Amino acid sequence: MKVVIVGAGAVGCRVGAHFQKGGADVVLYDVWKEHVDAINEKGLKITEMDGSVEYFKIPATTRIEDAGEADVIVILTKAAQTGNALRAALPIVGEHTVVMSIQNGLGNFDIIESIVERDRMIIGCTLTATTMTGPGEIRNDNFSHSDIQALGGIAGALIIDIRDTLERGGMEVVISENVLKEIWQKLSFNAAMNPITGITRVVVGRTGAIGEELASWISEEVARVAEAEGVPVNRDFALRFFRRVTGGPEAEMTHLTSMLQDVVKEQRTEVDAICGAVIRRAKKHGIPVPHLETLYSLIRIIESNYEYQLTPEHPDPIV
């Protein structure tokens, strides 16, 4: 099985390593040249929770056409890049190529379906806490689990092989008959902890009782919207996961959420796909989500004003 990872960030690299460890032929594609060069020169460096280090010799490229025709294309870019990334990957889509997305947030699947046939799509989500520590280097901060569902015959023909390959490579994978439930459950946690950590610039493990209370309000808002969308979710999931992270191993407690990593690097976040998409659906159903709207607005202000933020090194306002 030939797998091309489109978007070799922290999670993309980890998923690629799982595929290779499970026996797949893997190529990593990303536009960050320094990162790609480091992987090709030294191998992908992965540090585990126990401090052990492993290097993976996975070919990486900044030219998608160099990857060659794929059996499976895994889209793991930021949500805002989904459409452009998949269109760039069309030259490596063959007659039986499957396109799989386990990205954050809502809306990615609609974008993918507007570009390729639904019959070749696998959708899902992943609970994988991974931090980019430098070009060609990632740190795994907790377990690795994904839920996936095939939307048609071409995808259905490969989904069992995909699951088995990933599981041989160390990722727990569940083939779901209604993966939207798992997607919304993950969203009930992500919509809280990503913006909370991005605004406060502290890791999940440092948000404490105040963070837990705020997370409980937001997860309840998300659950009400999910139910209005016809997707019943486990209301305890977000808090149980929050408590696991804040009370778990040090590696989990010190994990940087993807939004925190983006804010620290002064990059565009996925707040629109994670929070904005829920807010838009809430408005459609007439459901108030005041806590979620507040965090969404604060993150939008932050990411629109990186160059104007005051720091100890730059304490004077810029107008």
C-alpha positions as CSV (number, residue, x, y, z in Angstrom):
1,M,0.0,0.0,0.0
2,K,1.4,3.4,-1.0
3,V,0.4,6.2,1.3
4,V,1.0,9.9,0.7
5,I,0.6,12.2,3.7
6,V,-0.5,15.7,2.5
7,G,0.4,18.0,5.4
8,A,3.4,16.6,7.3
9,G,3.0,18.6,10.4
10,A,3.2,17.1,13.9
11,V,0.2,14.8,13.4
12,G,0.9,14.1,9.8
13,C,4.4,12.9,10.6
14,R,3.1,10.7,13.4
15,V,0.4,9.1,11.2
16,G,3.0,8.6,8.5
17,A,5.3,6.8,11.0
18,H,2.4,4.6,12.0
19,F,1.7,3.7,8.4
20,Q,5.4,2.9,7.7
21,K,5.8,0.9,10.9
22,G,2.8,-1.1,9.8
23,G,4.3,-2.0,6.4
24,A,3.1,0.7,4.1
25,D,5.2,2.6,1.5
26,V,5.0,6.2,2.8
27,V,5.8,9.6,1.3
28,L,5.5,12.8,3.4
29,Y,4.5,16.0,1.5
30,D,4.8,19.5,3.0
31,V,5.6,23.0,1.8
32,W,8.0,23.7,4.7
33,K,11.3,23.1,2.9
34,E,13.5,23.2,6.1
35,H,11.3,20.5,7.6
36,V,11.3,18.3,4.5
37,D,15.1,18.7,4.1
38,A,15.7,17.7,7.7
39,I,13.6,14.5,7.3
40,N,15.4,13.5,4.2
41,E,18.9,14.2,5.6
42,K,18.5,12.8,9.1
43,G,15.2,10.9,9.2
44,L,12.1,11.8,11.1
45,K,13.0,12.0,14.8
46,I,10.2,11.0,17.1
47,T,10.5,11.3,20.9
48,E,8.1,9.1,22.9
49,M,6.6,9.9,26.3
50,D,9.2,7.8,28.1
51,G,12.0,9.9,26.5
52,S,13.1,7.2,24.0
53,V,13.9,8.3,20.5
54,E,13.4,6.7,17.1
55,Y,14.3,7.8,13.7
56,F,12.1,7.0,10.6
57,K,13.6,7.0,7.2
58,I,10.5,8.3,5.3
59,P,11.0,10.1,2.0
60,A,9.7,13.7,2.1
61,T,9.0,16.2,-0.7
62,T,7.8,19.7,-1.3
63,R,6.7,18.7,-4.9
64,I,3.6,16.5,-4.6
65,E,4.0,15.2,-8.2
66,D,7.3,13.6,-7.1
67,A,5.4,11.3,-4.7
68,G,3.8,9.3,-7.6
69,E,0.4,7.7,-7.8
70,A,-1.0,6.8,-4.3
71,D,-3.3,4.1,-3.0
72,V,-4.2,6.3,-0.1
73,I,-3.9,10.1,0.2
74,V,-4.2,11.3,3.8
75,I,-5.1,15.0,4.2
76,L,-3.7,16.4,7.4
77,T,-3.3,20.0,6.6
78,K,-4.9,22.9,8.5
79,A,-8.5,23.2,7.7
80,A,-8.1,26.4,5.7
81,Q,-5.6,24.6,3.4
82,T,-7.7,21.5,2.6
83,G,-9.1,22.6,-0.8
84,N,-5.8,23.9,-2.2
85,A,-3.9,20.9,-0.8
86,L,-6.2,18.3,-2.3
87,R,-6.3,20.1,-5.7
88,A,-2.5,20.1,-5.7
89,A,-2.6,16.3,-5.0
90,L,-4.9,15.5,-8.0
91,P,-1.9,14.5,-10.2
92,I,-1.3,11.5,-7.8
93,V,-4.9,10.4,-7.7
94,G,-5.3,7.1,-9.7
95,E,-8.4,5.1,-10.6
96,H,-8.6,3.4,-7.2
97,T,-7.0,6.0,-5.0
98,V,-8.7,6.7,-1.6
99,V,-8.7,10.1,0.0
100,M,-8.8,10.0,3.8
101,S,-9.3,13.0,6.2
102,I,-8.8,12.8,9.9
103,Q,-8.4,16.6,10.4
104,N,-9.6,18.9,13.1
105,G,-13.0,20.6,13.1
106,L,-16.0,20.6,10.7
107,G,-16.2,21.4,7.0
108,N,-13.2,19.5,5.6
109,F,-15.4,16.7,4.2
110,D,-17.6,19.0,2.2
111,I,-14.5,20.6,0.7
112,I,-13.1,17.2,-0.2
113,E,-16.3,16.0,-1.7
114,S,-16.4,19.0,-4.0
115,I,-13.1,17.9,-5.5
116,V,-13.2,14.1,-5.6
117,E,-16.0,11.5,-5.7
118,R,-17.6,10.6,-2.4
119,D,-17.1,6.9,-3.4
120,R,-13.4,7.2,-2.7
121,M,-13.6,9.1,0.6
122,I,-12.8,8.0,4.2
123,I,-13.6,10.5,6.9
124,G,-12.9,10.4,10.6
125,C,-11.0,12.0,13.5
126,T,-7.9,11.3,15.5
127,L,-7.1,11.7,19.2
128,T,-3.3,12.2,18.9
129,A,-1.4,14.7,21.0
130,T,1.8,15.4,19.1
131,T,4.1,18.5,19.3
132,M,6.4,19.8,16.6
133,T,9.7,20.4,18.4
134,G,11.7,21.5,15.3
135,P,12.3,20.8,11.6
136,G,12.2,17.0,11.2
137,E,11.3,16.4,14.9
138,I,8.1,15.6,16.8
139,R,7.2,14.6,20.3
140,N,4.4,12.2,21.1
141,D,2.5,13.3,24.2
142,N,-0.1,10.6,24.6
143,F,-1.8,7.6,23.0
144,S,-2.8,7.5,19.3
145,H,-6.4,6.6,18.4
146,S,-8.5,7.2,15.2
147,D,-12.1,6.6,14.2
148,I,-12.7,6.2,10.5
149,Q,-15.6,5.5,8.1
150,A,-15.7,4.7,4.4
151,L,-18.3,6.7,2.4
152,G,-18.3,4.5,-0.7
153,G,-17.2,1.4,-2.5
154,I,-13.7,2.4,-3.5
155,A,-13.0,3.5,0.0
156,G,-14.7,0.5,1.5
157,A,-12.3,-1.8,-0.4
158,L,-9.3,-0.4,1.4
159,I,-10.5,0.6,4.8
160,I,-9.8,-2.7,6.5
161,D,-6.2,-2.7,5.1
162,I,-5.8,0.9,6.3
163,R,-7.0,0.0,9.8
164,D,-4.8,-3.2,10.0
165,T,-1.7,-1.3,8.7
166,L,-2.1,1.5,11.2
167,E,-2.7,-0.9,14.1
168,R,0.4,-2.9,13.2
169,G,2.2,0.5,13.3
170,G,0.9,1.3,16.8
171,M,-2.2,3.3,16.3
172,E,-5.6,2.1,17.7
173,V,-8.2,2.4,14.9
174,V,-11.9,1.8,15.0
175,I,-14.0,1.5,11.9
176,S,-17.2,3.3,12.7
177,E,-20.7,3.2,11.2
178,N,-21.4,6.7,12.3
179,V,-18.1,8.6,12.7
180,L,-19.9,11.9,13.0
181,K,-20.5,11.0,16.7
182,E,-16.8,10.6,17.3
183,I,-16.0,13.8,15.4
184,W,-18.5,15.9,17.5
185,Q,-17.3,14.3,20.7
186,K,-13.7,15.3,19.9
187,L,-15.0,18.7,18.9
188,S,-16.6,19.1,22.4
189,F,-13.1,18.9,23.9
190,N,-11.2,20.7,21.1
191,A,-13.5,23.7,21.0
192,A,-12.8,24.2,24.7
193,M,-9.2,23.4,25.2
194,N,-7.7,24.7,22.0
195,P,-8.9,28.3,22.4
196,I,-8.4,28.3,26.2
197,T,-4.7,27.3,25.8
198,G,-4.3,29.6,22.8
199,I,-5.6,32.6,24.7
200,T,-3.8,31.9,28.0
201,R,-0.6,30.5,26.4
202,V,-0.4,27.7,29.0
203,V,-0.6,24.0,28.4
204,V,-3.7,22.0,29.3
205,G,-2.2,20.7,32.5
206,R,-1.9,24.2,33.9
207,T,-5.4,25.4,33.3
208,G,-6.7,23.9,36.6
209,A,-10.1,24.0,38.1
210,I,-11.0,27.3,36.3
211,G,-10.1,25.7,32.9
212,E,-12.2,22.6,33.8
213,E,-15.2,24.7,34.6
214,L,-14.9,26.8,31.4
215,A,-14.4,23.6,29.4
216,S,-17.6,22.1,30.9
217,W,-19.7,25.1,29.8
218,I,-18.3,25.0,26.3
219,S,-18.6,21.2,25.9
220,E,-22.2,21.5,27.0
221,E,-22.8,24.2,24.3
222,V,-21.2,22.0,21.7
223,A,-23.2,19.0,22.7
224,R,-26.5,20.9,22.4
225,V,-25.6,22.0,18.8
226,A,-24.5,18.4,17.9
227,E,-27.9,17.1,19.1
228,A,-29.7,19.7,17.1
229,E,-27.7,18.4,14.1
230,G,-29.0,14.9,14.8
231,V,-25.7,13.6,16.4
232,P,-26.1,12.5,20.0
233,V,-22.9,12.8,21.9
234,N,-21.6,11.6,25.3
235,R,-21.7,14.7,27.5
236,D,-19.1,13.2,29.9
237,F,-16.5,12.7,27.2
238,A,-14.9,16.1,27.1
239,L,-14.5,16.4,30.9
240,R,-13.2,12.8,31.3
241,F,-10.6,13.5,28.6
242,F,-9.8,16.9,30.2
243,R,-9.2,15.2,33.6
244,R,-7.2,12.5,31.9
245,V,-4.8,15.1,30.4
246,T,-4.6,17.3,33.5
247,G,-4.1,14.4,35.8
248,G,-2.1,12.1,33.6
249,P,1.6,11.6,32.8
250,E,3.8,14.7,32.6
251,A,4.0,14.3,28.8
252,E,0.2,14.7,28.5
253,M,0.0,17.5,31.0
254,T,2.7,19.5,29.1
255,H,1.2,18.9,25.6
256,L,0.8,22.0,23.5
257,T,-2.5,22.0,21.7
258,S,-2.4,22.7,18.0
259,M,-3.9,26.2,18.6
260,L,-1.4,27.0,21.3
261,Q,1.4,25.9,18.9
262,D,0.0,28.2,16.2
263,V,-0.4,31.2,18.5
264,V,3.2,30.8,19.9
265,K,4.5,30.7,16.3
266,E,2.2,33.6,15.3
267,Q,0.4,31.5,12.7
268,R,-3.2,31.4,11.5
269,T,-5.2,29.0,13.8
270,E,-8.0,26.5,13.0
271,V,-10.4,28.4,15.2
272,D,-12.9,28.8,12.4
273,A,-13.1,25.1,11.7
274,I,-13.1,24.2,15.4
275,C,-15.3,26.9,16.9
276,G,-16.6,29.0,14.1
277,A,-18.3,26.1,12.4
278,V,-20.1,25.2,15.6
279,I,-21.2,28.8,16.1
280,R,-22.7,28.9,12.6
281,R,-24.6,25.8,13.2
282,A,-25.8,27.1,16.6
283,K,-27.2,30.2,14.9
284,K,-29.0,28.1,12.3
285,H,-30.8,26.2,15.2
286,G,-31.2,29.3,17.4
287,I,-29.0,27.8,20.2
288,P,-27.1,30.3,22.3
289,V,-23.4,29.5,22.7
290,P,-22.0,32.6,24.5
291,H,-18.9,31.0,26.0
292,L,-17.8,29.5,22.7
293,E,-18.5,32.8,20.9
294,T,-16.3,34.7,23.4
295,L,-13.3,32.4,23.0
296,Y,-13.7,32.4,19.2
297,S,-13.7,36.2,19.2
298,L,-10.7,36.5,21.4
299,I,-8.6,34.1,19.3
300,R,-9.6,36.0,16.2
301,I,-8.4,39.2,17.8
302,I,-5.1,37.6,18.8
303,E,-4.3,36.1,15.4
304,S,-5.2,39.3,13.7
305,N,-2.7,41.3,15.8
306,Y,0.4,39.3,16.4
307,E,2.7,42.2,15.3
308,Y,0.9,44.6,17.8
309,Q,1.0,42.4,20.9
310,L,2.9,43.8,23.9
311,T,5.7,41.7,25.4
312,P,8.5,42.4,28.0
313,E,10.8,42.9,25.0
314,H,8.4,45.2,23.2
315,P,6.3,47.0,25.9
316,D,5.3,50.1,23.9
317,P,2.1,50.0,21.9
318,I,2.3,50.2,18.1
319,V,-0.5,52.1,16.4
